[in-house]
Amino acid sequence: MTTLLGCIADDFTGATDLAGLLARSGARVSLRIGVPSEPPKDTAAFEVIALKSRTAPKAEAIAETRSAYHWLKQSGAQRFFWKYCSTFDSTAEGNIGPVAEALMADIGTDQTIYCPAFPENGRSIFMGNLFVGEQPLAESPMKDHPLTPMRDSNLMRLLTPQVTRGVGLVNRLTVAEGPKAVGTALDKLRDSGTAHVVVDAVANADLDVIAKASRHLPLLTGGSAIAMPLPALYAADGLLELDDDQAAYDLPEARTVVLSGSCSAMTNAQVAHYRASGKPSYQLDPMTLADHGMDAVLAWLAQLDLSQAPLIYATADPASVKAAQDKLGRDAAGALIEDVLSACAVAARDAGARRFLVAGGETSGAVTKALGVQTLGVGTEIAPGVPWTYCSSAGHDVALTLKSGNFGSEDFFSFAQKVLGRA
């Protein structure tokens, strides 16, 4: 069928997050890993392309996103969604604004919105400032993110140095007045030359208002939650028929591996909780790996019974992460961990693992590429924005969940396995 909304995500966990929320509606959602090499065929109403561009060089991120856009346009999409993290992971040198401007130029539109709010996961925007729970972004654990340390909570200040045109705000007071007021505010900002508009949202009802007011825009940008109301709105507009019959997937065997590269505060808690349950675990140390390679962890993995669902993790506290980065270099330390976790994923698959839990956006991208995954079917949601997905790797049917570092409860790794069940 013709694609109704073409979506591009800047990392793999964000893509599964978006696909899972869209799939809540019952609409068909296709999640593709990287820009497909073949022309569009058998496309879904909602196509999501997962890139690994969040921390890529700016020119590379723009080129890859434009390539995804052109593929989606060939699939018939007339409306587009640029998805980034609900914590707006992008420093002054980041990619969110430049990619948005490149898409605006290709699409031929003069305005878009920015709304990374995700109230179900504690992400809200008030007077242009992003909060993580009750903490301003710059006071939350995101201030110590190893790749995109967030030292300012104000989205307009974060966005302004990234773009060439005006940045404005539609605040919570306007959103509370309803879709008509938001639409009027957007029009006034456009007339004044404001192309980039941050929109406040503190609850799901705000997202409904914003989506209703802005669904006609050729390009929307934000976290996944602002896209959640779109299927119902498109159905009300007569553009989409919703089907509540979710696709059924065969349940892979229960041999499992958990791979964690995220160093977020929540993932640290999740790793601690899982280790306390008595599961086999192996901690990766970047400096040891740099000196001695990965043979030790691969040997450890090879002697395990994968029905015990072992954990391999590089998750660590901010001080340990900084020490490794200072010695090895930020990019080199991150790439080393990604390479080792990817090798562990392939080794586990070849040893019979058919279920993979992966924590961290960069880790998810590396692991998914190593497994040779191209297309994912979206299944049961484990936590808001984190579904189980189904795919093929080296001819094997596997289940895969890609978890953003900050998402899920402390028992996520155990709970995810209970949600899927045991074959």
Backbone torsions as a table, in degrees:
resi	resn	phi	psi	omega
1	MET	NA	165.5	177.3
2	THR	-72.9	136.5	179.6
3	THR	-72.7	132.5	179.7
4	LEU	-89.4	-43.9	-179.5
5	LEU	-131.9	123.0	176.5
6	GLY	-98.9	123.1	-174.4
7	CYS	-115.9	140.5	177.3
8	ILE	-127.4	125.6	-180.0
9	ALA	-113.2	144.8	-175.7
10	ASP	-87.5	0.0	168.5
11	ASP	-156.3	171.1	-169.3
12	PHE	-77.4	-36.6	177.4
13	THR	-66.7	-37.2	177.3
14	GLY	-63.7	-35.5	178.6
15	ALA	-67.1	-43.1	178.8
16	THR	-69.4	-34.7	174.0
17	ASP	-56.1	-52.5	-179.3
18	LEU	-63.4	-46.2	-178.6
19	ALA	-61.4	-39.7	179.9
20	GLY	-64.5	-41.4	179.9
21	LEU	-69.7	-38.6	176.2
22	LEU	-65.0	-37.1	-177.7
23	ALA	-69.7	-18.5	176.1
24	ARG	-54.9	-29.6	-175.6
25	SER	-72.9	-16.4	-172.5
26	GLY	92.6	-6.6	177.4
27	ALA	-69.9	153.3	178.1
28	ARG	-75.4	129.8	-179.0
29	VAL	-127.2	130.9	175.8
30	SER	-114.1	130.1	-179.7
31	LEU	-114.9	118.4	-176.9
32	ARG	-113.8	137.5	-178.3
33	ILE	-92.6	108.9	-176.2
34	GLY	78.1	170.2	179.8
35	VAL	-73.4	122.4	-179.3
36	PRO	-58.7	143.7	178.9
37	SER	-84.4	-18.3	179.9
38	GLU	-99.3	153.4	176.4
39	PRO	-60.5	156.8	-178.8
40	PRO	-57.6	136.7	178.5
41	LYS	-154.5	136.7	179.6
42	ASP	51.8	51.7	-177.6
43	THR	-83.5	159.9	-179.1
44	ALA	-98.6	167.7	176.8
45	ALA	-59.6	-36.6	178.6
46	PHE	-120.1	111.6	177.5
47	GLU	-104.6	130.1	178.5
48	VAL	-121.1	124.4	176.1
49	ILE	-108.3	123.3	-179.6
50	ALA	-94.2	121.2	174.9
51	LEU	-108.4	169.5	173.8
52	LYS	-121.2	66.2	-169.2
53	SER	-120.0	0.8	-172.5
54	ARG	-57.3	-43.9	-178.3
55	THR	-113.2	16.6	177.9
56	ALA	-73.2	158.4	172.7
57	PRO	-53.2	144.9	-171.4
58	LYS	-55.0	-47.4	-178.1
59	ALA	-62.3	-39.0	179.3
60	GLU	-66.3	-43.4	179.7
61	ALA	-62.2	-42.8	179.7
62	ILE	-64.5	-45.3	-177.8
63	ALA	-63.1	-42.9	-178.8
64	GLU	-68.0	-39.4	179.0
65	THR	-66.2	-41.5	177.8
66	ARG	-62.1	-38.6	177.5
67	SER	-62.3	-42.2	176.9
68	ALA	-62.8	-42.4	179.7
69	TYR	-59.2	-45.3	-177.3
70	HIS	-66.1	-35.5	176.3
71	TRP	-65.1	-44.0	179.9
72	LEU	-65.3	-36.8	177.3
73	LYS	-64.0	-39.1	176.8
74	GLN	-63.2	-28.7	-179.7
75	SER	-76.0	-6.9	177.6
76	GLY	108.2	-3.0	-177.4
77	ALA	-63.8	135.4	175.1
78	GLN	-113.5	-12.8	178.5
79	ARG	-125.8	146.8	-171.4
80	PHE	-136.6	152.5	-179.2
81	PHE	-132.9	124.8	177.8
82	TRP	-104.2	111.9	-172.5
83	LYS	-104.3	128.3	173.3
84	TYR	-132.0	-176.9	-171.1
85	CYS	-70.9	149.4	178.7
86	SER	-71.2	-7.0	170.5
87	THR	-106.1	18.1	171.8
88	PHE	50.2	50.7	-174.2
89	ASP	-66.1	89.3	-176.6
90	SER	-168.6	111.5	177.1
91	THR	-75.6	-176.0	-179.4
92	ALA	-58.1	-25.9	179.4
93	GLU	-94.8	10.3	-171.0
94	GLY	-76.8	-176.2	-168.8
95	ASN	-102.5	-11.1	-171.7
96	ILE	-61.5	-54.6	-179.2
97	GLY	-64.4	-49.3	180.0
98	PRO	-59.6	-39.6	177.9
99	VAL	-66.2	-42.4	178.5
100	ALA	-59.5	-43.7	179.8
101	GLU	-65.8	-36.8	177.5
102	ALA	-64.5	-42.3	177.7
103	LEU	-65.4	-41.4	178.5
104	MET	-59.4	-41.2	179.9
105	ALA	-65.6	-43.3	-179.1
106	ASP	-68.1	-39.2	-178.8
107	ILE	-74.6	-33.2	-177.8
108	GLY	88.2	39.8	178.8
109	THR	-119.5	152.9	-174.4
110	ASP	-109.9	9.0	179.0
111	GLN	-159.2	144.5	171.6
112	THR	-147.1	167.6	178.4
113	ILE	-110.1	158.5	175.3
114	TYR	-125.8	115.4	-178.8
115	CYS	-144.4	84.3	178.8
116	PRO	-80.3	6.0	-177.0
117	ALA	-58.8	142.2	175.3
118	PHE	-145.5	78.6	-173.2
119	PRO	-55.5	-35.0	180.0
120	GLU	-61.2	-26.4	179.3
121	ASN	-108.8	18.3	173.8
122	GLY	78.5	19.9	177.8
123	ARG	-105.8	118.7	-179.1
124	SER	-137.3	159.0	179.9
125	ILE	-125.6	127.0	177.9
126	PHE	-136.5	124.8	-177.5
127	MET	51.8	38.1	176.6
128	GLY	82.6	-1.2	-178.2
129	ASN	-103.5	133.6	-177.4
130	LEU	-92.2	132.2	180.0
131	PHE	-115.9	144.3	171.3
132	VAL	-111.6	103.4	-168.7
133	GLY	64.0	-126.6	179.0
134	GLU	-96.5	2.4	-177.4
135	GLN	-99.3	135.4	168.2
136	PRO	-57.5	146.7	-177.0
137	LEU	-48.4	-44.5	-175.4
138	ALA	-72.6	-9.1	176.2
139	GLU	-108.1	-1.6	-179.9
140	SER	-86.3	173.6	176.2
141	PRO	-58.5	-16.5	178.6
142	MET	-64.7	-15.4	178.9
143	LYS	-65.3	-20.4	-178.8
144	ASP	-110.5	18.8	178.8
145	HIS	-56.6	133.1	-173.8
146	PRO	-66.9	-23.3	-178.3
147	LEU	-110.3	-37.4	-179.0
148	THR	-130.9	71.7	179.0
149	PRO	-63.0	125.1	-174.5
150	MET	-98.7	103.2	-173.8
151	ARG	-106.3	7.7	175.8
152	ASP	-140.4	137.8	-179.0
153	SER	-94.8	-12.2	-173.7
154	ASN	-88.6	114.7	-175.1
155	LEU	-66.5	-31.3	178.9
156	MET	-68.4	-39.9	176.8
157	ARG	-68.7	-35.6	177.8
158	LEU	-67.9	-38.3	-174.4
159	LEU	-79.6	-36.3	-171.4
160	THR	-53.7	-46.7	-179.2
161	PRO	-71.7	-9.1	-178.5
162	GLN	-90.8	-14.8	-171.3
163	VAL	-124.9	166.1	-177.3
164	THR	-105.1	-9.3	-178.7
165	ARG	-117.8	173.2	-170.8
166	GLY	-64.5	146.8	178.1
167	VAL	-115.9	133.5	-179.3
168	GLY	-137.6	-176.0	-174.9
169	LEU	-137.8	136.1	162.5
170	VAL	-108.6	109.4	-169.1
171	ASN	-87.3	174.8	-174.5
172	ARG	-61.2	-31.7	179.3
173	LEU	-64.3	-39.4	177.2
174	THR	-70.2	-43.3	179.2
175	VAL	-59.0	-37.5	-179.2
176	ALA	-64.6	-21.4	178.8
177	GLU	-79.7	-13.6	174.7
178	GLY	111.0	176.2	-174.3
179	PRO	-59.2	-38.5	-178.5
180	LYS	-62.9	-42.7	179.6
181	ALA	-64.5	-39.6	178.1
182	VAL	-65.2	-43.6	178.6
183	GLY	-61.0	-42.0	178.2
184	THR	-63.4	-41.8	179.3
185	ALA	-63.7	-41.0	177.8
186	LEU	-62.9	-42.0	179.3
187	ASP	-62.7	-43.3	179.7
188	LYS	-63.2	-40.8	178.6
189	LEU	-66.0	-39.6	176.9
190	ARG	-61.9	-44.5	-179.0
191	ASP	-61.3	-27.9	180.0
192	SER	-88.7	2.5	178.7
193	GLY	89.6	13.6	-180.0
194	THR	-87.9	113.3	-174.8
195	ALA	-93.9	-28.6	-172.3
196	HIS	-115.8	114.3	-171.1
197	VAL	-121.4	113.6	171.9
198	VAL	-77.5	135.8	-178.5
199	VAL	-124.2	126.5	179.5
200	ASP	-68.2	146.4	172.2
201	ALA	-158.6	128.8	179.5
202	VAL	-120.9	-7.4	-178.9
203	ALA	-150.4	162.5	-180.0
204	ASN	-58.5	-33.5	178.9
205	ALA	-61.2	-33.5	176.0
206	ASP	-64.9	-40.2	179.0
207	LEU	-61.6	-39.1	177.8
208	ASP	-61.2	-43.6	179.4
209	VAL	-62.5	-47.9	-176.8
210	ILE	-64.8	-44.7	179.7
211	ALA	-62.9	-40.4	179.2
212	LYS	-63.3	-37.8	-178.0
213	ALA	-76.8	-26.7	-170.8
214	SER	-116.0	3.0	-174.1
215	ARG	-63.0	-18.9	179.9
216	HIS	-79.8	-14.2	-177.9
217	LEU	-66.1	138.7	179.7
218	PRO	-63.8	-27.0	-179.8
219	LEU	-133.5	127.1	169.9
220	LEU	-116.3	148.7	175.6
221	THR	-134.5	151.6	178.3
222	GLY	158.0	-168.5	169.8
223	GLY	-75.2	177.0	-174.8
224	SER	-67.6	-28.7	-170.3
225	ALA	-65.7	-31.7	-179.6
226	ILE	-68.3	-20.0	176.7
227	ALA	-84.8	-15.3	-174.7
228	MET	-58.5	-39.3	179.9
229	PRO	-75.7	-11.6	-170.1
230	LEU	-62.5	-43.4	-179.4
231	PRO	-55.8	-44.6	-180.0
232	ALA	-66.1	-37.2	178.5
233	LEU	-67.5	-41.9	177.5
234	TYR	-64.1	-37.4	177.4
235	ALA	-64.8	-41.4	178.1
236	ALA	-64.5	-30.2	178.0
237	ASP	-81.4	-1.8	179.8
238	GLY	80.7	15.7	-177.5
239	LEU	-94.4	-12.3	-170.9
240	LEU	-149.8	140.7	171.5
241	GLU	-106.7	121.8	-178.3
242	LEU	-88.7	140.7	179.8
243	ASP	-126.9	119.2	-176.4
244	ASP	-80.5	-1.2	179.7
245	ASP	-82.8	100.8	179.5
246	GLN	-68.7	146.6	176.1
247	ALA	-63.8	142.8	179.5
248	ALA	-98.9	140.5	-179.3
249	TYR	-126.3	142.9	175.7
250	ASP	-66.9	141.4	-177.5
251	LEU	-85.7	115.7	179.1
252	PRO	-67.0	161.5	178.0
253	GLU	-58.8	157.2	-168.9
254	ALA	-82.4	4.6	176.2
255	ARG	-67.0	125.1	-163.0
256	THR	-135.7	150.2	168.4
257	VAL	-136.7	140.6	178.1
258	VAL	-110.3	126.4	-176.6
259	LEU	-125.2	120.7	-175.6
260	SER	-127.0	117.8	175.1
261	GLY	-111.7	-12.6	-179.5
262	SER	-68.2	142.6	175.8
263	CYS	-114.8	22.1	178.3
264	SER	-66.9	161.0	179.1
265	ALA	-60.0	-41.4	-179.1
266	MET	-67.7	-41.9	179.5
267	THR	-65.8	-35.9	173.8
268	ASN	-57.1	-43.3	179.0
269	ALA	-67.2	-38.0	179.8
270	GLN	-66.9	-40.7	176.9
271	VAL	-63.3	-45.2	179.4
272	ALA	-60.7	-42.1	-179.9
273	HIS	-63.9	-43.3	-177.3
274	TYR	-68.7	-41.2	178.6
275	ARG	-64.1	-37.2	180.0
276	ALA	-66.1	-20.4	178.7
277	SER	-76.9	-5.9	177.6
278	GLY	93.4	6.3	179.4
279	LYS	-69.0	145.8	175.8
280	PRO	-60.1	137.6	-178.5
281	SER	-145.5	153.7	-179.5
282	TYR	-140.7	122.8	179.9
283	GLN	-95.4	129.1	177.2
284	LEU	-88.4	132.0	176.1
285	ASP	-113.6	118.1	-175.3
286	PRO	-56.5	-39.5	-176.8
287	MET	-70.2	-37.3	175.0
288	THR	-65.6	-42.4	178.5
289	LEU	-62.4	-40.4	179.9
290	ALA	-62.6	-35.0	-177.6
291	ASP	-84.4	-35.6	-168.7
292	HIS	-123.2	-5.0	178.9
293	GLY	80.5	-168.8	-171.1
294	MET	-107.0	8.0	-175.8
295	ASP	-59.3	-36.8	-175.9
296	ALA	-64.4	-45.3	-178.4
297	VAL	-70.4	-36.1	178.2
298	LEU	-65.9	-37.7	177.2
299	ALA	-66.3	-40.6	177.6
300	TRP	-60.9	-45.0	-178.5
301	LEU	-65.1	-38.3	-174.8
302	ALA	-64.5	-26.7	-176.5
303	GLN	-93.3	3.8	-176.1
304	LEU	-92.3	153.7	167.8
305	ASP	-85.6	111.9	-173.9
306	LEU	-70.5	-10.6	173.3
307	SER	-69.3	-12.5	175.5
308	GLN	-82.5	-4.4	177.6
309	ALA	53.7	64.4	-178.3
310	PRO	-67.9	158.0	179.4
311	LEU	-114.4	130.8	170.6
312	ILE	-119.9	124.9	-170.9
313	TYR	-141.8	145.8	170.8
314	ALA	-111.8	3.9	179.8
315	THR	-55.7	131.6	-177.0
316	ALA	-153.9	168.6	178.4
317	ASP	-75.1	160.8	-176.0
318	PRO	-55.6	-36.9	-178.3
319	ALA	-65.5	-41.4	178.9
320	SER	-67.1	-39.7	178.0
321	VAL	-62.0	-44.3	-178.9
322	LYS	-64.1	-40.0	179.7
323	ALA	-61.3	-42.6	178.4
324	ALA	-66.2	-41.2	179.4
325	GLN	-65.5	-38.6	179.5
326	ASP	-63.0	-36.2	-178.4
327	LYS	-82.1	-42.6	-172.5
328	LEU	-99.8	-17.9	-170.3
329	GLY	95.2	140.7	-174.9
330	ARG	-58.2	-51.6	-176.4
331	ASP	-67.0	-40.3	-178.7
332	ALA	-65.6	-40.7	179.1
333	ALA	-63.4	-44.3	179.6
334	GLY	-64.7	-43.7	-179.2
335	ALA	-64.6	-36.6	179.2
336	LEU	-62.1	-47.1	179.2
337	ILE	-63.0	-43.6	179.4
338	GLU	-60.3	-42.1	-179.5
339	ASP	-63.5	-42.4	-177.8
340	VAL	-69.3	-45.2	179.3
341	LEU	-64.9	-35.2	176.1
342	SER	-64.5	-43.3	177.9
343	ALA	-63.2	-37.8	177.3
344	CYS	-64.7	-39.6	178.6
345	ALA	-62.0	-45.6	-179.7
346	VAL	-65.3	-43.6	178.5
347	ALA	-61.5	-41.3	178.6
348	ALA	-64.9	-43.6	177.2
349	ARG	-59.0	-45.5	-178.0
350	ASP	-67.4	-22.1	177.0
351	ALA	-89.3	-0.7	175.5
352	GLY	114.4	0.2	177.5
353	ALA	-65.4	135.6	179.7
354	ARG	-128.5	1.6	175.7
355	ARG	-132.4	129.8	-175.2
356	PHE	-128.6	125.1	172.1
357	LEU	-109.5	122.2	-174.5
358	VAL	-125.9	128.9	-179.2
359	ALA	-113.4	128.1	177.6
360	GLY	111.8	134.0	-176.6
361	GLY	-64.4	-49.7	-179.5
362	GLU	-64.8	-41.4	177.8
363	THR	-62.1	-43.2	-179.6
364	SER	-61.3	-41.7	178.3
365	GLY	-62.0	-45.7	-178.2
366	ALA	-66.2	-44.0	-178.0
367	VAL	-66.4	-43.8	-178.3
368	THR	-63.1	-42.2	177.5
369	LYS	-64.6	-41.3	-179.9
370	ALA	-62.8	-35.1	178.8
371	LEU	-77.9	-5.9	177.5
372	GLY	72.0	26.9	-178.2
373	VAL	-77.5	135.0	-179.8
374	GLN	-115.5	-38.0	-178.0
375	THR	-138.0	139.7	-178.7
376	LEU	-121.1	134.1	168.3
377	GLY	-89.3	141.5	-173.8
378	VAL	-98.0	126.5	-177.6
379	GLY	-117.8	-141.3	-172.9
380	THR	-66.1	137.6	177.0
381	GLU	-81.0	131.8	178.5
382	ILE	-88.3	-44.9	177.8
383	ALA	-144.7	163.8	179.8
384	PRO	-52.6	118.9	178.4
385	GLY	84.6	7.6	-179.5
386	VAL	-132.8	93.0	178.2
387	PRO	-95.4	159.2	160.7
388	TRP	-72.4	141.5	175.2
389	THR	-126.1	163.2	-174.3
390	TYR	-130.8	138.8	-174.1
391	CYS	-158.9	-176.6	176.6
392	SER	-119.0	138.5	176.2
393	SER	-137.3	117.5	-179.1
394	ALA	52.1	39.1	178.0
395	GLY	83.4	1.7	179.9
396	HIS	-105.6	139.4	173.2
397	ASP	-78.7	126.2	-178.3
398	VAL	-133.2	156.5	171.8
399	ALA	-107.1	138.8	-172.4
400	LEU	-140.3	130.8	169.4
401	THR	-122.4	134.8	-177.3
402	LEU	-115.9	109.9	-171.8
403	LYS	-106.0	123.6	170.1
404	SER	-60.2	143.2	-173.1
405	GLY	-51.3	-40.5	-173.2
406	ASN	-88.5	-5.1	-173.2
407	PHE	-89.1	158.8	174.7
408	GLY	87.5	163.5	177.6
409	SER	-89.6	174.8	-175.8
410	GLU	-61.0	-29.0	-178.7
411	ASP	-93.4	22.8	-171.8
412	PHE	-54.5	-48.5	-173.5
413	PHE	-62.0	-39.3	177.7
414	SER	-74.3	-43.1	-177.3
415	PHE	-64.0	-38.0	-179.8
416	ALA	-59.3	-38.3	179.9
417	GLN	-70.6	-34.3	176.6
418	LYS	-68.0	-37.6	178.6
419	VAL	-61.3	-42.3	-178.4
420	LEU	-75.4	-31.6	-179.3
421	GLY	87.6	172.8	-179.3
422	ARG	-117.6	130.7	179.3
423	ALA	-77.3	NA	NA
